[in-house]
Amino acid sequence: MEEDNKLPLKRVELSLTKFNEVAIPHHLDLLRQHKANIIKTDNVLMEKKIRPWINKKIIEYIGEPEPTLVDFICSKVLAGSAPQGILDDLQMVKVVCCDNGRMVTEFQVGPEHLNQRGTLHGGFIAHLVDAVSTYALTANENVDTRGVSIDLSISYMNAAKEGDSIEVEAVTRKLGKKIAFLEVEVRNKDKNQVLATGRHTKYVGV
């Protein structure tokens, strides 16, 4: 009786072949579509709800928009980073010098600062250029404003990896009654190598 219930070997082979060639690819495709839909939903939610809320909160706390900081935080949220982890990322920069329109900071690249390729995140560099140059502006005598950004440009030259020591130097190049021009250099201290340079123009007649 048991022999009668057994499937012929050839039929079993055909069934396995069909499963491997049809069922598995079909379900893998369904999983890919499901993942794509989740990513699409996340991006829509980010642009419609999360990004505007983050931007609003930054303006409330800082007093002005900080687009590069918003971009960095949004990228971390999409990557699934925990809130405390994002805060830790933004608090690991040490101030070395801050006087006479100049500011120097440094930090060590950690895993939380890396992009998907395993190098220092360009968004984090952009945020540092924006923030450190703004503090360099406030280090000038008789300047009691953070100003309002008019233009911010960054040129990326080299990559940094986890464990590298990074130095960020911002200098006020020209300070007028209404416009300030600042320059920033991001360096790999271990290799004495320039990673990026930035220029920040701010309106200070407020």
BELUR-V860184 format. One record per backbone hydrogen bond with DSSP energy under -0.5 kcal/mol. NH is the residue of the N-H (numbers start at 0). CO is the residue of the C=O. Records with the same first field share a line. If there is no record, write none. Layout:
NH = CO, CO
This chain:
4 = 0
5 = 1, 2
11 = 7
12 = 8
13 = 9
14 = 10
15 = 11
16 = 12
17 = 13
18 = 14
19 = 15
20 = 16
21 = 17
22 = 17
23 = 18
25 = 21
26 = 22
27 = 23
28 = 24
29 = 25
30 = 26
31 = 27
32 = 28
33 = 29
34 = 30
35 = 31
36 = 32
37 = 33
38 = 34
39 = 35
40 = 36
41 = 37
42 = 38
43 = 39
44 = 40
45 = 41
46 = 42
47 = 43
48 = 44
49 = 44
50 = 45
52 = 48
53 = 49
54 = 50
55 = 51
56 = 52
57 = 53
58 = 54
59 = 55
60 = 56
61 = 57
62 = 57, 58
69 = 65
70 = 66
71 = 67
72 = 68
73 = 69
74 = 70
75 = 71
76 = 72
77 = 73
78 = 74
79 = 76
80 = 75
85 = 81
86 = 82
87 = 83
88 = 84
89 = 85
90 = 86, 87
91 = 88
93 = 91, 105
95 = 93, 103
96 = 103
98 = 101
99 = 138
100 = 138
101 = 98
102 = 169
103 = 96
104 = 167
105 = 93
106 = 165
108 = 163
112 = 109
113 = 110
114 = 118
117 = 114
119 = 159
120 = 112
124 = 120
125 = 121
126 = 122
127 = 123
128 = 124
129 = 125
130 = 126
131 = 127
132 = 128
133 = 129
134 = 130
135 = 131
136 = 132
137 = 133
138 = 134, 135
139 = 136
142 = 139
143 = 141
147 = 202
149 = 200
150 = 200
152 = 198
154 = 196
155 = 153
156 = 194
157 = 194
162 = 108
163 = 160
165 = 106, 163
166 = 186
167 = 104
168 = 184
169 = 102
170 = 182
171 = 100
172 = 170, 180
173 = 180
175 = 178
179 = 201
180 = 173
181 = 199
182 = 170
183 = 197
184 = 168
185 = 195
186 = 166, 184
187 = 192
188 = 164, 186
189 = 164
191 = 187
192 = 187
194 = 185
195 = 185
196 = 154
197 = 183
198 = 152
199 = 181
200 = 150
201 = 179
202 = 147
203 = 177, 201
204 = 177
205 = 203
